[in-house]
Amino acid sequence: MLRNKKTHNTISEDLSVNIDKIKNHFSYQVNNDFAIRMIEAKYNQKTIALCYYASLVNSDKIERSIIQPLLEQDGKTIINIVTAESIEVITNHDEISQNVTSGKVILFIDGSKQAYTVDVSDFQHRSIGQSENESVIRGPKEAFTESIHVNISLIRKRIRNENLVIEVQHVGERSKQDVQLMYIKDLVNEDLLADIRSRINDIKVDTVQNIELLEQYIEERPLSLFPTILYTERPDNACSYINRGHVIILMESSAACLIVPITFWDFFHNIEDRYSRFLFSNFARLIRFISLFITTMVSASYIALANFHSELIPVDLLLAIASARDKVPLPLFLEVLIMELAFELIREAGVRIPNPLGPTIGIVGALILGQAAVEANIISPIIVIISALSGLTSFAISDPSFNFTVRMTRFVLIFAAIIHGVYSLVLALTILLMYAASIKSFGVPYFAPLAPSYQSNADTYFRKPLRDEKWRPHYLLPKDLKKGSHNKKE
């Protein structure tokens, strides 16, 4: 890979001048990690200086691919001698910093106005493991790691297509980081790509270290309750979206990727839905939708009915509720809020416990706390049941971002029900739905393809059998709308 680059700050023919600039720029001798090595090349009998960060490079590669060939071999140019995989030509000092901090070796040749960068990076990372937040029973178990090269390899292993493109964008003023956009060239919409590039180029900050931070810079509505970018740790999940015409975003040091654009329905879908049989996966989706309704509505509905519309409750149940609350001194809505907050506090504490049993201990703790509160006549038993049902059903929403949305929405609806019962509850729910319908993710309506209606596989509530899925989502405006039509066109 050979590429010429030009700017005004050119490299000098005098090697000592270049070395002095490098030493000053990288605080040589003060910065113990920065190394400069001088050798005399056999092919031209000139002095060559190697400059690099010792902690970022593979020393064996330097010795085997650069130093040994230069000392022993003859050739016309350095490109014919150095055996490394990637070598680039640079002609100015402005590009040296980014290359050195990316794990490359800079080669200066005495008497030459150009230098060479050789990629011998060796960033440390953990090995490929299983996803902790998106586990599946059926399907691949591999998860992304913190190495961008490993992550790209995991995707290319699944998408063996010459049109799979990796486009590099840069972000950060002081510490430049590479942002990798992956998409299928003959599928993706060009306007979508232009929008993503524009949002990344508009980021003017010192540094963006990972995609978790990048997500907050490129999302359209930072204060929105609803997420508009999907975050996944699974390469197979990312590949399924790439094949539909989406764009995924990768960065070094992030064991996940971002998927854009996204819709409301994608937060309910699980990659295991694709691996399970048609009826099994749709049954799982039905459970998720029921869980969504219960976790958002059960506490608010109980407050609305018991406080404002008790005539709608069956007489026997109403008498049981009244009997249970006979010795409780607190208002009903305050009981609900106390138990909901206690459940959230214990769940958050359970997540922070450095042990896989943390969440389980948290749930058990919440139930024990509830039992003690009931015996002390602070909370009525039915509130414990409702709060436990509301909290447990929220675990059916697997996506972490949308799980927060659901939990926060529950409190919004609770406060709405406190005001005027069912009337204010329905009003708040309507406003939330209207607000969600107004949201767009990189130009795509949040409730597409249901509202507005687009041609697709109708994979919203339930999915079709795989053999009946013939269309890619039309709301993405892909270049090839029908699946399996690529070979026919050729």
C-alpha positions as semicolon CSV with decimal commas, in nm:
position;residue;x (nm);y (nm);z (nm)
1;M;0,000;0,000;0,000
2;L;0,178;0,317;-0,123
3;R;0,029;0,663;-0,096
4;N;0,176;1,011;-0,151
5;K;0,070;1,298;0,074
6;K;0,157;1,666;0,041
7;T;0,148;1,960;0,279
8;H;0,362;2,266;0,337
9;N;0,574;2,135;0,629
10;T;0,812;1,928;0,418
11;I;1,076;1,685;0,533
12;S;1,438;1,803;0,502
13;E;1,712;1,627;0,310
14;D;1,936;1,669;0,615
15;L;1,876;1,374;0,848
16;S;2,004;1,563;1,154
17;V;1,745;1,837;1,099
18;N;1,464;1,581;1,084
19;I;1,591;1,402;1,395
20;D;1,613;1,729;1,591
21;K;1,251;1,810;1,502
22;I;1,139;1,462;1,603
23;K;1,327;1,473;1,932
24;N;1,174;1,808;2,020
25;H;0,823;1,707;1,913
26;F;0,815;1,377;2,106
27;S;1,020;1,495;2,410
28;Y;1,298;1,247;2,341
29;Q;1,488;1,124;2,652
30;V;1,219;1,275;2,875
31;N;0,958;1,051;2,716
32;N;1,111;0,712;2,790
33;D;0,868;0,529;2,559
34;F;0,986;0,703;2,242
35;A;1,278;0,533;2,067
36;I;1,514;0,637;1,785
37;R;1,742;0,380;1,625
38;M;2,011;0,455;1,365
39;I;2,135;0,197;1,111
40;E;2,336;0,204;0,788
41;A;2,150;0,043;0,499
42;K;2,339;-0,193;0,273
43;Y;2,146;-0,104;-0,044
44;N;2,245;0,266;-0,052
45;Q;2,515;0,296;0,217
46;K;2,319;0,577;0,386
47;T;2,210;0,628;0,744
48;I;1,848;0,549;0,820
49;A;1,669;0,655;1,141
50;L;1,382;0,450;1,284
51;C;1,145;0,641;1,514
52;Y;0,862;0,473;1,708
53;Y;0,683;0,420;2,038
54;A;0,825;0,101;2,187
55;S;0,501;0,015;2,371
56;L;0,291;0,022;2,053
57;V;0,503;-0,183;1,812
58;N;0,601;-0,545;1,770
59;S;0,979;-0,553;1,822
60;D;1,011;-0,887;1,643
61;K;0,844;-0,742;1,335
62;I;1,079;-0,444;1,337
63;E;1,383;-0,670;1,356
64;R;1,259;-0,923;1,101
65;S;1,079;-0,700;0,850
66;I;1,278;-0,374;0,862
67;I;1,621;-0,384;1,026
68;Q;1,743;-0,722;0,906
69;P;1,647;-0,665;0,537
70;L;1,804;-0,316;0,539
71;L;2,129;-0,445;0,684
72;E;2,161;-0,751;0,462
73;Q;1,979;-0,704;0,130
74;D;2,042;-0,509;-0,188
75;G;1,775;-0,338;-0,391
76;K;1,683;-0,027;-0,584
77;T;1,442;0,127;-0,331
78;I;1,347;0,077;0,030
79;I;1,003;-0,043;-0,077
80;N;1,164;-0,343;-0,248
81;I;1,360;-0,433;0,064
82;V;1,130;-0,382;0,362
83;T;0,904;-0,687;0,391
84;A;0,630;-0,540;0,613
85;E;0,269;-0,561;0,498
86;S;0,203;-0,189;0,468
87;I;0,442;0,092;0,377
88;E;0,346;0,450;0,292
89;V;0,537;0,755;0,172
90;I;0,505;1,085;0,360
91;T;0,666;1,417;0,269
92;N;0,580;1,640;0,565
93;H;0,613;1,645;0,942
94;D;0,242;1,709;1,003
95;E;0,154;1,344;0,947
96;I;0,429;1,194;1,160
97;S;0,252;1,232;1,496
98;Q;-0,062;1,047;1,391
99;N;0,141;0,765;1,236
100;V;0,368;0,720;1,538
101;T;0,076;0,718;1,783
102;S;-0,095;0,459;1,561
103;G;0,187;0,212;1,616
104;K;0,388;0,278;1,300
105;V;0,763;0,317;1,253
106;I;0,888;0,628;1,073
107;L;1,195;0,575;0,850
108;F;1,406;0,883;0,767
109;I;1,680;0,846;0,504
110;D;1,976;1,079;0,493
111;G;1,959;1,286;0,175
112;S;1,591;1,214;0,104
113;K;1,302;1,462;0,120
114;Q;1,052;1,189;0,197
115;A;1,005;0,943;0,483
116;Y;0,833;0,609;0,507
117;T;0,580;0,475;0,756
118;V;0,574;0,101;0,823
119;D;0,284;-0,056;1,011
120;V;0,417;-0,285;1,283
121;S;0,155;-0,203;1,547
122;D;0,089;-0,448;1,826
123;F;-0,189;-0,307;2,045
124;Q;-0,267;-0,537;2,335
125;H;-0,621;-0,674;2,366
126;R;-0,805;-0,962;2,520
127;S;-0,890;-1,273;2,321
128;I;-1,229;-1,334;2,160
129;G;-1,487;-1,435;2,418
130;Q;-1,861;-1,452;2,465
131;S;-2,091;-1,152;2,486
132;E;-2,189;-1,082;2,846
133;N;-2,487;-0,857;2,771
134;E;-2,628;-1,032;2,462
135;S;-2,603;-1,401;2,535
136;V;-2,786;-1,653;2,316
137;I;-2,877;-2,019;2,355
138;R;-2,863;-2,099;1,985
139;G;-2,615;-1,932;1,753
140;P;-2,252;-1,814;1,750
141;K;-2,099;-1,720;2,084
142;E;-1,824;-1,486;1,954
143;A;-1,819;-1,123;2,066
144;F;-1,622;-0,817;1,960
145;T;-1,294;-0,737;2,137
146;E;-1,108;-0,408;2,190
147;S;-0,897;-0,465;1,876
148;I;-1,032;-0,304;1,559
149;H;-0,846;-0,551;1,337
150;V;-0,996;-0,851;1,516
151;N;-1,344;-0,698;1,494
152;I;-1,311;-0,636;1,121
153;S;-1,192;-0,993;1,076
154;L;-1,497;-1,126;1,263
155;I;-1,724;-0,937;1,027
156;R;-1,538;-1,030;0,708
157;K;-1,553;-1,393;0,815
158;R;-1,931;-1,371;0,796
159;I;-1,971;-1,139;0,496
160;R;-1,754;-1,265;0,212
161;N;-1,834;-0,992;-0,034
162;E;-1,592;-0,780;-0,235
163;N;-1,830;-0,485;-0,197
164;L;-1,791;-0,478;0,183
165;V;-1,613;-0,145;0,230
166;I;-1,421;-0,013;0,532
167;E;-1,410;0,365;0,518
168;V;-1,193;0,558;0,764
169;Q;-1,289;0,891;0,918
170;H;-1,088;1,080;1,179
171;V;-1,212;1,242;1,497
172;G;-1,037;1,444;1,769
173;E;-0,821;1,755;1,762
174;R;-0,543;1,661;2,007
175;S;-0,571;1,281;2,000
176;K;-0,685;1,171;1,656
177;Q;-0,876;0,844;1,648
178;D;-0,986;0,640;1,349
179;V;-1,358;0,582;1,303
180;Q;-1,428;0,288;1,073
181;L;-1,751;0,283;0,872
182;M;-1,844;-0,059;0,733
183;Y;-2,111;-0,108;0,469
184;I;-2,184;-0,290;0,146
185;K;-2,109;-0,047;-0,134
186;D;-2,377;-0,164;-0,378
187;L;-2,649;-0,162;-0,107
188;V;-2,601;0,142;0,116
189;N;-2,775;0,471;0,051
190;E;-2,527;0,748;-0,040
191;D;-2,727;1,018;0,142
192;L;-2,707;0,813;0,461
193;L;-2,330;0,786;0,423
194;A;-2,298;1,160;0,363
195;D;-2,502;1,230;0,678
196;I;-2,280;1,005;0,891
197;R;-1,960;1,157;0,751
198;S;-2,093;1,507;0,814
199;R;-2,180;1,435;1,178
200;I;-1,836;1,285;1,244
201;N;-1,655;1,573;1,071
202;D;-1,856;1,826;1,275
203;I;-1,717;1,689;1,603
204;K;-1,470;1,946;1,734
205;V;-1,332;1,812;2,061
206;D;-0,988;1,717;2,192
207;T;-1,049;1,344;2,181
208;V;-1,315;1,076;2,139
209;Q;-1,174;0,759;2,286
210;N;-1,439;0,502;2,193
211;I;-1,776;0,449;2,028
212;E;-1,959;0,484;2,358
213;L;-1,852;0,851;2,357
214;L;-1,891;0,885;1,980
215;E;-2,256;0,778;2,006
216;Q;-2,333;1,083;2,218
217;Y;-2,173;1,319;1,965
218;I;-2,349;1,189;1,653
219;E;-2,700;1,123;1,786
220;E;-2,961;1,368;1,663
221;R;-3,135;1,446;1,993
222;P;-2,899;1,418;2,292
223;L;-3,179;1,500;2,539
224;S;-3,425;1,250;2,395
225;L;-3,565;0,975;2,615
226;F;-3,554;0,735;2,320
227;P;-3,222;0,602;2,181
228;T;-3,170;0,633;1,804
229;I;-2,850;0,427;1,766
230;L;-2,819;0,054;1,831
231;Y;-2,521;-0,068;2,034
232;T;-2,423;-0,433;1,998
233;E;-2,137;-0,657;2,111
234;R;-2,215;-0,934;1,862
235;P;-2,054;-0,949;1,515
236;D;-2,332;-1,174;1,382
237;N;-2,591;-0,914;1,481
238;A;-2,388;-0,640;1,312
239;C;-2,360;-0,850;0,994
240;S;-2,734;-0,902;0,974
241;Y;-2,782;-0,525;0,966
242;I;-2,503;-0,469;0,713
243;N;-2,674;-0,715;0,478
244;R;-2,992;-0,507;0,502
245;G;-2,820;-0,183;0,402
246;H;-2,729;-0,034;0,740
247;V;-2,391;0,116;0,831
248;I;-2,195;0,000;1,133
249;I;-1,936;0,211;1,314
250;L;-1,626;0,067;1,479
251;M;-1,342;0,220;1,681
252;E;-1,026;0,092;1,843
253;S;-1,059;0,012;2,216
254;S;-1,432;-0,062;2,191
255;A;-1,564;-0,416;2,222
256;A;-1,885;-0,329;2,037
257;C;-2,014;-0,138;1,737
258;L;-2,286;0,116;1,657
259;I;-2,557;0,044;1,400
260;V;-2,731;0,325;1,213
261;P;-3,000;0,407;1,126
262;I;-3,234;0,223;1,359
263;T;-3,607;0,204;1,436
264;F;-3,819;0,147;1,746
265;W;-3,878;-0,218;1,654
266;D;-3,510;-0,308;1,638
267;F;-3,478;-0,269;2,014
268;F;-3,725;-0,554;2,061
269;H;-3,564;-0,784;1,810
270;N;-3,295;-1,024;1,920
271;I;-3,042;-1,193;1,695
272;E;-3,158;-1,526;1,839
273;D;-3,495;-1,460;1,676
274;R;-3,322;-1,542;1,347
275;Y;-3,172;-1,863;1,476
276;S;-3,489;-2,000;1,638
277;R;-3,775;-2,155;1,445
278;F;-4,051;-1,927;1,321
279;L;-4,308;-2,005;1,594
280;F;-4,054;-2,008;1,876
281;S;-3,906;-1,669;1,792
282;N;-4,248;-1,507;1,750
283;F;-4,360;-1,648;2,085
284;A;-4,053;-1,488;2,243
285;R;-4,141;-1,156;2,079
286;L;-4,497;-1,181;2,211
287;I;-4,359;-1,225;2,564
288;R;-4,141;-0,916;2,516
289;F;-4,433;-0,698;2,404
290;I;-4,647;-0,817;2,693
291;S;-4,357;-0,747;2,928
292;L;-4,323;-0,395;2,783
293;F;-4,689;-0,324;2,852
294;I;-4,674;-0,462;3,205
295;T;-4,352;-0,288;3,312
296;T;-4,463;0,054;3,186
297;M;-4,833;0,042;3,280
298;V;-4,898;-0,180;3,580
299;S;-4,787;0,059;3,857
300;A;-4,943;0,366;3,695
301;S;-5,267;0,179;3,622
302;Y;-5,293;0,060;3,981
303;I;-5,257;0,416;4,112
304;A;-5,512;0,549;3,861
305;L;-5,772;0,282;3,936
306;A;-5,732;0,264;4,314
307;N;-5,720;0,641;4,369
308;F;-5,957;0,779;4,105
309;H;-6,161;0,499;3,947
310;S;-6,223;0,245;4,220
311;E;-6,563;0,165;4,067
312;L;-6,378;-0,018;3,787
313;I;-6,220;-0,263;4,032
314;P;-6,421;-0,578;4,120
315;V;-6,577;-0,551;4,466
316;D;-6,395;-0,849;4,615
317;L;-6,057;-0,722;4,494
318;L;-6,136;-0,370;4,614
319;L;-6,221;-0,501;4,962
320;A;-5,896;-0,701;4,966
321;I;-5,696;-0,390;4,873
322;A;-5,872;-0,182;5,137
323;S;-5,813;-0,450;5,401
324;A;-5,443;-0,475;5,314
325;R;-5,400;-0,097;5,337
326;D;-5,597;-0,061;5,659
327;K;-5,290;-0,008;5,882
328;V;-5,063;0,158;5,622
329;P;-5,012;0,530;5,707
330;L;-4,875;0,636;5,365
331;P;-5,076;0,746;5,060
332;L;-5,102;0,480;4,790
333;F;-4,896;0,670;4,532
334;L;-4,617;0,719;4,787
335;E;-4,613;0,346;4,856
336;V;-4,565;0,276;4,487
337;L;-4,289;0,534;4,447
338;I;-4,101;0,404;4,753
339;M;-4,107;0,044;4,627
340;E;-4,020;0,139;4,269
341;L;-3,725;0,349;4,385
342;A;-3,612;0,076;4,625
343;F;-3,619;-0,179;4,342
344;E;-3,417;0,052;4,116
345;L;-3,163;0,124;4,390
346;I;-3,110;-0,244;4,468
347;R;-3,088;-0,332;4,098
348;E;-2,824;-0,063;4,042
349;A;-2,630;-0,183;4,345
350;G;-2,656;-0,542;4,218
351;V;-2,506;-0,443;3,883
352;R;-2,204;-0,286;4,057
353;I;-2,132;-0,596;4,266
354;P;-1,825;-0,761;4,103
355;N;-1,993;-1,098;4,091
356;P;-2,223;-1,274;3,841
357;L;-2,470;-1,326;4,128
358;G;-2,505;-0,953;4,181
359;P;-2,835;-0,903;3,994
360;T;-2,987;-1,212;4,159
361;I;-2,883;-1,095;4,504
362;G;-3,034;-0,756;4,425
363;I;-3,371;-0,904;4,332
364;V;-3,379;-1,124;4,641
365;G;-3,281;-0,823;4,853
366;A;-3,570;-0,626;4,709
367;L;-3,817;-0,900;4,800
368;I;-3,674;-0,931;5,153
369;L;-3,692;-0,554;5,193
370;G;-4,050;-0,559;5,072
371;Q;-4,143;-0,835;5,317
372;A;-3,992;-0,640;5,606
373;A;-4,179;-0,327;5,498
374;V;-4,507;-0,520;5,488
375;E;-4,455;-0,663;5,837
376;A;-4,380;-0,312;5,964
377;N;-4,708;-0,186;5,808
378;I;-4,522;0,064;5,592
379;I;-4,613;-0,100;5,261
380;S;-4,917;-0,308;5,169
381;P;-4,856;-0,659;5,023
382;I;-5,015;-0,582;4,687
383;I;-4,764;-0,299;4,630
384;V;-4,480;-0,548;4,671
385;I;-4,640;-0,774;4,411
386;I;-4,696;-0,489;4,164
387;S;-4,346;-0,345;4,206
388;A;-4,186;-0,689;4,169
389;L;-4,393;-0,759;3,857
390;S;-4,305;-0,419;3,712
391;G;-3,934;-0,464;3,781
392;L;-3,901;-0,824;3,668
393;T;-4,080;-0,769;3,337
394;S;-3,835;-0,488;3,257
395;F;-3,559;-0,751;3,233
396;A;-3,728;-0,887;2,920
397;I;-3,605;-0,573;2,738
398;S;-3,250;-0,684;2,667
399;D;-3,108;-0,372;2,504
400;P;-2,944;-0,163;2,781
401;S;-3,027;0,176;2,627
402;F;-3,392;0,096;2,563
403;N;-3,418;-0,069;2,904
404;F;-3,337;0,269;3,060
405;T;-3,602;0,428;2,836
406;V;-3,865;0,183;2,960
407;R;-3,771;0,227;3,325
408;M;-3,777;0,608;3,304
409;T;-4,104;0,601;3,111
410;R;-4,257;0,400;3,395
411;F;-4,191;0,685;3,637
412;V;-4,328;0,943;3,392
413;L;-4,654;0,747;3,368
414;I;-4,671;0,700;3,746
415;F;-4,651;1,076;3,804
416;A;-4,911;1,128;3,529
417;A;-5,150;0,883;3,698
418;I;-5,110;1,067;4,029
419;I;-5,251;1,389;3,876
420;H;-5,592;1,278;3,746
421;G;-5,603;0,902;3,712
422;V;-5,670;0,736;3,379
423;Y;-5,734;1,066;3,200
424;S;-5,390;1,213;3,273
425;L;-5,230;0,869;3,222
426;V;-5,375;0,833;2,873
427;L;-5,280;1,193;2,792
428;A;-4,919;1,133;2,899
429;L;-4,903;0,809;2,702
430;T;-5,039;0,983;2,393
431;I;-4,783;1,264;2,423
432;L;-4,502;1,008;2,457
433;L;-4,618;0,822;2,147
434;M;-4,650;1,146;1,951
435;Y;-4,302;1,248;2,060
436;A;-4,156;0,909;1,963
437;A;-4,329;0,929;1,624
438;S;-4,157;1,263;1,559
439;I;-3,809;1,116;1,611
440;K;-3,586;1,022;1,321
441;S;-3,269;0,817;1,322
442;F;-3,040;0,952;1,049
443;G;-3,344;1,049;0,845
444;V;-3,545;0,729;0,910
445;P;-3,882;0,765;1,094
446;Y;-3,872;0,595;1,434
447;F;-4,179;0,376;1,379
448;A;-4,096;0,273;1,021
449;P;-4,200;0,057;0,843
450;L;-4,530;0,062;1,033
451;A;-4,577;0,440;1,048
452;P;-4,524;0,566;0,787
453;S;-4,577;0,254;0,582
454;Y;-4,284;0,123;0,376
455;Q;-4,231;-0,187;0,171
456;S;-4,039;-0,441;0,379
457;N;-4,060;-0,792;0,524
458;A;-4,308;-0,658;0,783
459;D;-4,059;-0,758;1,052
460;T;-4,209;-0,540;1,323
461;Y;-4,421;-0,724;1,579
462;F;-4,355;-1,069;1,438
463;R;-4,133;-1,205;1,163
464;K;-4,212;-1,423;0,866
465;P;-4,049;-1,759;0,791
466;L;-3,701;-1,693;0,650
467;R;-3,787;-1,835;0,308
468;D;-4,066;-1,574;0,273
469;E;-3,842;-1,275;0,343
470;K;-3,779;-1,117;0,003
471;W;-3,728;-0,745;0,068
472;R;-3,480;-0,521;0,237
473;P;-3,627;-0,230;0,436
474;H;-3,744;0,034;0,190
475;Y;-3,708;0,310;0,451
476;L;-3,330;0,271;0,413
477;L;-3,360;0,342;0,040
478;P;-3,105;0,071;-0,046
479;K;-2,965;0,044;-0,397
480;D;-3,087;-0,315;-0,419
481;L;-3,430;-0,353;-0,259
482;K;-3,498;-0,719;-0,333
483;K;-3,294;-0,993;-0,169
484;G;-3,119;-1,239;-0,397
485;S;-3,135;-1,011;-0,702
486;H;-2,762;-0,928;-0,718
487;N;-2,655;-1,231;-0,919
488;K;-2,951;-1,198;-1,154
489;K;-2,850;-0,843;-1,242
490;E;-2,500;-0,957;-1,325
